[in-house]
């Protein structure tokens, strides 16, 4: 019998991911105390399943459920519909950063890195962090200034990094995608599809570093000033459904509510892409239901 999702208590809009034991998490320094993460406030949710075992009814505009090991598509809905993926595309940013290596190298923040719309971490010009620290908070707290910092450090400019994103997308077989920035903020000529984002998710899922970070439920981030702040994962399915193992949320007004999620149970591993849900509660329920269905096959 498919286990129901543990009641989800929603994170405040800026709350985010945390790393599991053994993951490359930023640890609290002796004597320091992190500001607590914002309390949760989202309604409870559980999977809604067809008693006959059929695919759950979902409200997301575009959906793909895939076997995480083989890539086989188990279910799709409007999978080739081109639409903005919002911050789920930060998985592509993260993949490029991880593949470039040297994650313990220091990065100095520049003024241009901070000149971006919310959500921002609030890093300041001249501050120095490791690539690893920035990568962790990028995937946990989904911050746009950090995405710009990592992209500029990696490629020299945002334009050059976008070119690397598009080259990687083509390599992964993402034939109906085009990227303009590293963070997923709205931009002309930036789009993808649920099928393409599933291809990206499969590649990110194969990275032990990314998997460790996206499975995190809370993260203590140390600012250069000495201040420490703890962030909860924005992925309420990860925090409320015991078989969810991560991945990445996204939202803009144009994209709607989006989530790429992964799950594992009894040797079965699946990835769910849900793009364009009308509200967060529907997104959590749709994604949770699809994960539960996929893991039951």
Secondary structure as GFF3:
##gff-version 3
##sequence-region A 1 297
A	DSSP	beta_strand	62	67	.	.	.	ID=ss1
A	DSSP	beta_strand	73	77	.	.	.	ID=ss2
A	DSSP	three_ten_helix	86	89	.	.	.	ID=ss3
A	DSSP	alpha_helix	90	100	.	.	.	ID=ss4
A	DSSP	beta_strand	106	108	.	.	.	ID=ss5
A	DSSP	alpha_helix	111	114	.	.	.	ID=ss6
A	DSSP	beta_strand	128	130	.	.	.	ID=ss7
A	DSSP	alpha_helix	131	141	.	.	.	ID=ss8
A	DSSP	alpha_helix	144	155	.	.	.	ID=ss9
A	DSSP	alpha_helix	158	171	.	.	.	ID=ss10
A	DSSP	alpha_helix	194	205	.	.	.	ID=ss11
A	DSSP	alpha_helix	208	214	.	.	.	ID=ss12
A	DSSP	beta_strand	218	222	.	.	.	ID=ss13
A	DSSP	beta_strand	228	232	.	.	.	ID=ss14
A	DSSP	alpha_helix	236	240	.	.	.	ID=ss15
A	DSSP	beta_strand	244	252	.	.	.	ID=ss16
A	DSSP	beta_strand	256	265	.	.	.	ID=ss17
A	DSSP	beta_strand	268	277	.	.	.	ID=ss18
A	DSSP	alpha_helix	280	296	.	.	.	ID=ss19
###
